[in-house]
């Protein structure tokens, strides 16, 4: 049996009043893939998830699951399970009844319900809490209960709407690992909405970057991180994200704030303004480099983050503990030509350099 | 000496005195009625009122089993009030759900007119209702009386229930839809258990209003449908008012409402605690 859970969105558009939440969304999610929808608030990622769930319907476009058009199918007929951001547990039911609810609604034989509930609860290690009510659980336990309710009837699609955002930092890291394990064991397609890029990078097989209602890039975390295809994605991915610096290009020569840098090879871009993207970790201190002034330094634990004034801009640079200096001092910086990303100043699209 | 502790003690004492005084305003008539119900009719009219007297239960015996027995009327009131309450809840819960959740055309004006019916003074409705029931030959019938009561209780109950329904997080219902529950199943399994407190409050109000209603009962009822409020009026005549028996009857008539109140109160408390979910599961 070929794995199930292939999702296709074609030309999806969704408006709320005059606000265009999604515009011309094309997306293919492969079976058994862990797919993240990543973007800031209001970028349309949750709306996309709700369309897949059937909780909303698009104004234009089609949505198919395993080749079947489900654009307007009610949520109950899609064989999808969802974990909500606030878990949406039923407060008047015990954990057991919460997990059993989807089985009861699907009219599963009563004899099998108890076993399936135990099995699902054991998978997320809450089988000792079955008699409790959601109000008597900790945040992490509530989250597990929501997970158990979602996996109990073995859905075709597993939808997660920021499921870790209500957990504290420590628990979030632990649960992240378990979530990934769980998805692999269940062998089910998972669509995961998050605004936390670290979550998306670590969990996802592939991801889509949402910005202002459109998808800017689809790819593996490595592809998106190493080769952002436009300046918006470059400015969003990474913590802190890339420095975005206006520059001028002439053949192989790049001019930043009056300082010239030679590129490896000619990017083949017509001479004129471009945008340079460079990660804070790719900058280095170099006596021959472009002079900047240290504005502020932040302790990040293992490294320090220097905020450097380059002209009117602030450029962020990650350095080792030993490399920090005093605020107000001049810090000359440079970068390996291979470490930079180049974008067209007009279109914002990537210019291939290396 | 802890100044703060003294201040707190003082505050508690003042609060208790004020609460006690307020409570007295409500309880005094009840105590008075109880005392009167234990007196003979002659002692009731004695002036100055006698403080020391020989208590007698004979007024209760008369009120229940005498020539003006209220037992049949108690049964009538029970039927009318129960039927009104059951029908009101059965209709108001789905209606309130529709108002709270569905995208209905003209929801706003509908909501307004539902409540607007409450703004008409009841006296203005007695004659129209009389004429309507008369034409339908529904005067002095149980269904006639219950339907008239429904016209008052239903809008009120819907209005009250809508606010309770709106408090339930929408995601919870969406989760149920994803779990293949239909709208009705969601209403039954998810929404209604969580608005039990609201339903209990509504039951108390509706039952109380139907039970205590006098104006319409006296106009639209008769020998078949004579609720206890009307029956008690028999103790008031042109020649005399039988205060002791009237008090006894009134206290007996109060009992069912008190019992319903206590029973529903437990549900109200339950309804409140069910919502106490920590950790954001019920935001």
Interface residues (C-beta under 8 A of the other chain):
Chain A: X53 X54 X55 X74 X75 X76 X77 X80 X81 X82 X84 X85 X86 X87 X88 X89 X90 X91 X92 X93 X101 X102 X105 X106 X133 X134 X135 X137 X138 X139 X142 X149 X166
Chain B: X169 X171 X172 X174 X175 X176 X177 X178 X179 X180 X181 X182 X185 X189 X190 X193 X194 X274 X275 X276 X277 X278 X279 X280 X281 X282 X283
